[in-house]
Amino acid sequence: MALSACNTVTDEHGRELTVHGTPLFPVASYLDDLVIDEVPWHWHEELEVSVVESGTAVFSVDGERRMLEAGSGYFVNSGVLHGAWEAATGAGRMHATVFHPRLVGGSLDSIFWQGYVQPLLSDASCRCVCFDPQVPWQRQALSAMEEAWQACKEEPPGYEFAVRQALSTVIFLLVQNCPPAQKVPSEKSLRDARRMKAMLQYIQEHYSEPVTAADIARSAAVSESECLRCFRAVIGAAPIQYVKQLRLQKAAELLQFTDRKIADIGGACGFQEMSYFAKAFRELKGCTPSECRRRRQQEDRQE
């Protein structure tokens, strides 16, 4: 199973369309360099575990942000809106393993599904767990997550068993150590998450076009003021600011992985004025579009 860089594509409901693994072995591993590619806001039916390999990363879910240092990590439950990006204090590099619950749960009538997986999937208080290596059981979970990722990376004979066993350990530790007594998200926060899924998907589909706050609000059938409140509560940024950031991130991807002209890339990502595109790109990435492309070319030559 080859490792992949994160490349999140979603459907009309904001659900990620990427196929993780195969029907026979529904798990995939990803290496995310947050300087090159942020992990955009998205959700998927699969479970996700991720470890910060180096530097510092900002991880956010349900409007709460956590600064994660190297050696720490997180678990994201099915259907939970989340995202990650580099921190100002240090560029983060992460590796994630995304897997369907049936990989460890088996059939719906098995003890694994009924006794462990289903209770975790239905636990509204366990939408996300951040792992601190200083906590013994969380350190054990991080070790298991690392084992699963390394097995996917190296693919030794029978690695499928090793991956399933390591991820089963993570699920067991979560069920044993995250009782439902934790704070359950309010109906308001869950409603905000549903609205954000609709609005973020609208932006994903229309970022190359002129987009207004009113357009974004209509996509979720809310007022502009409610749209602004949701964005600030969940993402911490105004909707148009998020549109700008997404456009620049898409432009960075095209600059590094295609040979298209810079002016064409700017236009395709919603920037009509090239001077503004260059200025905004420098403010976010710390370099001009042409410098971004040259850096990538130099890295390719060194590999």
C-alpha positions in Angstrom: 0.0 0.0 0.0 1.8 3.2 -1.2 1.7 6.2 1.0 -0.1 9.3 -0.4 -0.2 13.0 0.2 -3.5 14.3 1.4 -5.8 15.4 -1.5 -9.3 15.9 -0.1 -12.2 16.0 -2.5 -15.8 16.2 -1.2 -19.3 15.7 -2.5 -22.3 18.0 -2.4 -22.7 17.3 1.3 -19.1 18.0 2.3 -18.3 14.3 2.6 -14.8 13.3 1.4 -14.9 11.3 -1.8 -11.4 9.8 -1.6 -11.5 6.0 -1.5 -9.4 4.9 1.4 -7.9 1.5 0.6 -9.9 -1.2 -1.2 -13.2 -3.0 -0.4 -11.0 -6.0 0.7 -8.7 -3.9 2.9 -10.4 -0.6 3.7 -7.5 1.4 5.1 -5.0 3.9 3.7 -2.1 5.9 5.1 -1.2 9.5 4.2 1.8 11.7 4.8 0.9 15.4 5.2 3.4 18.2 5.0 1.3 21.1 6.3 3.7 23.7 4.7 2.8 22.3 1.3 -0.8 21.3 1.8 -3.1 22.0 4.6 -5.7 19.4 5.5 -8.9 21.3 4.5 -12.1 21.2 6.5 -13.9 17.9 5.6 -15.6 14.8 7.0 -15.8 11.1 6.1 -17.5 7.9 7.2 -14.2 6.3 8.1 -12.3 6.7 11.4 -9.0 8.5 11.4 -5.9 8.4 13.6 -3.0 10.7 13.0 0.4 11.3 14.6 2.5 14.6 14.5 5.8 13.4 13.1 7.7 16.7 13.5 7.2 20.4 14.2 3.8 21.7 15.4 0.4 21.4 13.9 -2.9 23.1 14.6 -5.8 20.6 14.7 -9.5 21.8 14.9 -12.8 20.0 15.3 -16.2 21.3 16.5 -14.8 24.8 16.7 -12.1 23.9 19.2 -8.4 24.3 18.2 -5.5 22.3 19.7 -1.8 22.9 19.2 -0.2 19.5 18.7 3.5 19.0 19.2 5.7 16.2 17.7 4.8 12.8 19.3 1.2 13.7 20.0 -1.8 12.8 17.8 -5.5 12.5 17.5 -8.5 10.2 16.8 -11.5 11.5 14.7 -14.8 9.6 14.8 -17.0 9.0 11.8 -18.8 12.0 10.3 -16.9 14.6 12.3 -15.9 17.9 10.5 -12.2 18.6 11.1 -9.1 20.1 9.6 -5.4 20.7 10.2 -2.8 23.3 9.2 0.7 24.4 10.0 1.3 26.4 13.2 3.1 29.8 13.2 5.6 28.4 15.8 6.7 25.5 13.6 5.9 23.7 10.3 4.1 20.5 11.1 4.5 17.1 9.4 1.9 14.4 10.1 1.0 10.9 9.1 -2.5 9.7 9.2 -4.3 6.3 8.9 -7.9 6.4 7.7 -9.9 3.2 8.0 -13.5 1.9 7.7 -14.9 0.7 11.0 -15.6 -2.7 9.5 -11.8 -3.3 9.3 -11.7 -3.9 13.0 -15.4 -4.5 13.7 -16.1 -7.3 11.2 -19.8 -8.2 10.6 -22.6 -6.4 12.4 -23.4 -9.5 14.5 -19.9 -9.9 15.8 -18.8 -9.1 19.4 -16.1 -6.8 18.0 -18.8 -4.6 16.3 -21.5 -4.8 19.0 -19.1 -4.6 22.0 -16.6 -2.1 20.8 -17.0 -0.4 17.4 -20.7 0.4 17.5 -20.6 2.0 21.1 -17.7 4.2 19.9 -19.5 5.2 16.7 -22.7 6.2 18.6 -20.9 8.0 21.4 -21.6 11.7 20.9 -19.0 12.6 23.6 -16.2 10.9 21.7 -16.2 12.8 18.4 -12.5 13.5 18.8 -9.7 12.6 21.2 -6.2 14.2 21.3 -3.4 11.9 22.5 -0.7 13.1 24.9 2.4 10.8 25.1 2.7 11.8 28.8 -0.6 9.9 29.6 0.1 6.1 29.8 -2.9 4.8 27.9 -2.6 7.5 25.3 1.1 6.8 24.8 0.1 3.1 24.2 -2.5 4.3 21.6 0.1 6.5 19.9 2.4 3.5 19.7 -0.3 1.4 18.1 -1.1 4.1 15.6 2.6 4.3 14.7 2.7 0.5 14.3 -0.3 0.6 11.9 1.3 3.4 9.8 4.7 1.7 9.6 3.1 -1.6 8.5 1.2 0.2 5.8 4.3 1.9 4.7 6.7 -1.1 4.6 4.1 -3.8 3.7 6.0 -6.8 5.2 4.4 -10.3 4.6 1.1 -10.4 6.5 1.2 -6.7 7.2 -2.6 -6.6 6.9 -2.8 -8.6 10.2 -0.5 -6.2 11.9 -2.5 -3.1 10.7 -5.8 -4.6 11.9 -4.3 -5.6 15.3 -2.8 -2.2 15.9 -5.9 -0.3 15.0 -8.0 -2.7 17.1 -5.8 -1.8 20.0 -6.5 1.9 19.5 -10.3 1.2 19.4 -10.1 -0.9 22.6 -8.1 1.8 24.4 -10.7 4.5 23.4 -13.6 2.4 24.5 -12.0 1.6 27.8 -10.7 5.1 28.6 -13.3 7.5 27.2 -16.6 6.8 29.1 -19.8 8.5 28.0 -19.6 10.7 31.1 -17.6 13.2 29.1 -19.3 16.4 28.0 -21.7 15.7 25.1 -21.8 18.4 22.4 -24.8 20.6 22.5 -27.5 20.5 19.9 -26.4 24.0 18.9 -22.8 22.9 18.2 -24.0 19.9 16.2 -26.4 22.1 14.2 -23.5 24.5 13.5 -21.4 21.6 12.2 -24.2 20.5 9.8 -24.5 24.0 8.5 -20.8 24.3 8.1 -20.6 21.1 6.0 -23.1 22.6 3.6 -21.4 26.0 3.4 -17.9 24.6 3.1 -19.0 22.3 0.3 -20.5 25.3 -1.6 -17.2 27.1 -1.3 -15.3 24.0 -2.6 -17.5 23.9 -5.7 -17.5 27.7 -6.4 -14.2 29.1 -5.2 -13.1 29.8 -8.7 -16.1 32.0 -9.2 -17.2 35.3 -7.6 -18.5 34.3 -4.2 -20.2 36.5 -1.6 -21.2 36.0 2.0 -24.8 36.0 0.8 -24.2 33.2 -1.6 -22.5 31.1 1.1 -25.4 31.8 3.6 -28.0 30.7 1.0 -26.3 27.4 0.5 -27.2 26.4 4.1 -30.5 28.4 4.2 -29.3 30.8 6.9 -28.9 34.5 7.2 -25.6 36.3 6.5 -25.3 37.1 10.2 -25.8 33.5 11.1 -23.3 32.4 8.4 -20.7 34.7 9.9 -21.4 33.5 13.4 -21.1 29.8 12.3 -17.8 30.5 10.6 -16.3 32.4 13.5 -17.6 29.7 16.0 -16.3 26.7 14.1 -13.4 27.9 12.0 -12.4 31.2 13.6 -12.5 33.1 10.4 -15.0 35.1 8.3 -16.4 33.2 5.3 -14.8 35.5 2.7 -11.4 35.1 4.5 -11.8 31.4 4.3 -12.6 31.6 0.6 -9.4 33.6 0.1 -7.3 31.0 2.1 -8.8 28.1 0.1 -8.1 29.9 -3.2 -4.5 30.4 -2.2 -4.1 26.8 -1.1 -5.5 25.5 -4.3 -3.2 27.8 -6.2 -0.2 26.5 -4.2 -1.1 23.0 -5.2 -1.3 23.8 -8.9 2.0 25.7 -8.8 3.8 22.8 -7.3 2.2 19.9 -9.1 1.4 21.3 -12.6 3.1 23.2 -15.3 0.3 25.6 -15.9 1.1 29.3 -16.3 1.0 31.3 -13.2 -1.5 33.7 -14.6 -3.8 30.8 -15.6 -3.5 29.4 -12.1 -4.5 32.7 -10.5 -7.5 33.0 -12.7 -8.6 29.4 -12.2 -8.5 29.9 -8.5 -10.7 33.0 -8.5 -8.0 35.8 -8.7 -8.7 38.3 -11.5 -5.9 40.7 -10.7 -2.5 39.1 -10.8 -0.9 41.8 -8.7 -3.4 41.0 -5.9 -2.9 37.3 -6.4 0.9 37.7 -5.9 0.5 40.0 -2.9 -2.0 37.7 -1.2 0.1 34.6 -1.9 3.2 36.2 -0.4 1.2 37.2 2.7 0.0 33.6 3.3 3.0 31.6 2.1 5.9 33.9 2.6 7.0 33.8 -1.0 5.7 34.7 -4.5 4.0 32.2 -6.7 7.1 31.9 -8.9 9.3 31.4 -5.9 6.9 28.7 -4.7 7.2 26.8 -8.0 11.0 27.2 -8.1 11.3 25.7 -4.6 9.3 22.7 -5.5 11.4 22.2 -8.7 14.6 22.3 -6.6 13.2 19.8 -4.1 12.3 17.5 -7.0 15.8 17.7 -8.4 17.4 16.9 -5.0 15.3 13.7 -4.5 
